[in-house]
Amino acid sequence: MPMTPFGHDTWWLVAAKAIAIFAFLMLTVLVAILAERKLLGRMQLRPGPNRVGPHGALQSLADGIKLALKESITPGGIDKFVYFLAPIISVIPAFTAFAFVPFGPEVSVFGHRTPLQLTDLPVAVLFILAMSAVGVYGIVLGGWASGSTYPLLGGVRSTAQVISYEVAMGLSFATVFLYAGTMSTSQIIAAQDRVWYVFLLLPSFVIYLISMVGETNRAPFDLPEAEGELVAGFHTEYSSLKFAMFMLAEYVNMTTVSALAATMFLGGWHAPWPLNMWAGANTGWWPLLWFTAKVWGFCSSTSGCGPHCRGFATTNSWRWAGNC
């Protein structure tokens, strides 16, 4: 099945899509951080952020501006070039992976028919997995360049964890590739127009859910930045904007794996039942709403509950990979 809608956009449409993806990711990061802090506040019987903006809605934005304007403290005895390069290596792949995520079908923009997706490839899913794996180089280099024991241990832990959960995540996608007959994200969504793969491939979906938490270093698989063991982990020696870039990369990666879960198992931008019985549910701009709701639903964090895992966090991933 040829991917004819791609490669014919004008330059301003490509630029508009890139800006829209960047804005969507930044908005999702701000919402995810605020929702996580509100949830943790409820769990700990406190109100959470409630000072900046209505009900604390602008707290995440204020924190980002504060970090950007803070003094950048550079410790001594570091490899300066690698130290400053590491946050950039973490951020760029995180944003690049989202270029292959479909937000919706073809729509009309000022008379031009274009899909709500920046681009696609016959092996788009493999490219997204590769980008998520490349981001770990920034963590490892940041831990090594800091010249301290705790960041180095955090970087080594991150490497072991990403390698472990990449295997289980990739194998959970193998069944999707067999059912859809393609690795293109847009065509995988098109293959789910009648039934979502979550109902046909429930074991693969469960394995992916566990793997996505481990892949993004979220609790209880937060080995690279375990506060009780490694102070702050791989970014202990980072401050100001460089620290903010590491945090941004983490939340963008969380958004990417959430979007990938919606794309591979929940029909992507297809409307859920019973809304899909409405004739116009999957046309126009409505699919963008369904896709955003699915992604934001997956982004709900569980960092306020669950024990901290260490020894069996990586060994169990190899057992799951074998069971795949």
Secondary structure, DSSP 8 states (H G I E B T S, - for coil): ---TTTT---HHHHHHHHHHHHHHHHHHHHHHHHHHHHHHHHHTTS--S-SSSGGGTTHHHHHHHHHHHS-----SSS-HHHHHHHHHHHHHHHHHGGGG---EEEEEETTEEEEESS---TTHHHHHHHHHHHHHHHHHHHHHHTTSHHHHHHHHHHHHHHHHHHHHHHHHHHHHHHHHS---HHHHHHTTSSS-HHHH-HHHHHHHHHHHHHHTT-TTS-GGG-HHHHTTGGGTT--HHHHHHHHHHHHHHHHHHHHHHHHHHS-TTS--TTGGGSTTTTSTTHHHHHHHHHHHHHT---TTSS----HHHHHHHHHHHHH-
